[in-house]
């Protein structure tokens, strides 16, 4: 339950209910209901239902999600929701071929499919995500990843009238990694493709280490370049060329008591994002208490002004068995 109230009569409240069912050894059914108010309850609420079957060789799931037409209005007062007004179905399948007496430890293939449409029934987009990964006995790995998606964005035409424009975006990623199945690892990747009628190039490198017992440190750096760096649709919010630096620290007092610190710097909008979390699983694995801080300072190029947001909230989950 999250509550945000101002000194006047303005307020926003949201609450959630998660559930997990295990009908069989390989089966798992999970779901979530998320409600908010003020306003029409159905338009400001949503949830999902996910059914999965998996072993150490394969994973398959199907998920249905519904997000009300105006759900972001309330949720983004206390958290962040990137989109609303959608029905969504996604289905993922991956399989691992474990090899013996070979320089390859395994080969993993994966296919992810997703389609979503508005509450009124209009198609809003789809995406296909596929990859193949080769993991060697010496712990080096190579992954080829392909992402193809269709996205509709709302804008205005030459006469200033509202219009929906469809964009076909895609990219190819080549990644080389070392020890990526363990907590201490390193990766470097190069990505190229098309993004909203622009050429895109992305170079990323990162590593994770454990300098002392119970402390994990992760650092990532990404150089993102678009050509051209602008779009013919100036009222559509897009990513821009930038340099990203991300630092993550995790310290585990025990397996069920930890603190996390996350910091990100984005050179394009001068963003400094800070996130801190204290977590305590008092009834593992689902009974938990979280104290979270989020700070977001950035320059909005469309609004031509700086913003500074500070949020502190408490999250409590408790399992109910049947």
Helices and strands as residue ranges (DSSP letters): E 2-5, E 11-21, E 27-37, E 46-54, E 58-67, H 71-75, E 86-98, E 104-117, E 123-136, E 140-156, E 162-178, E 185-195, E 198-212, E 215-227, E 242-254, E 257-266, E 271-283, E 287-300, E 305-317
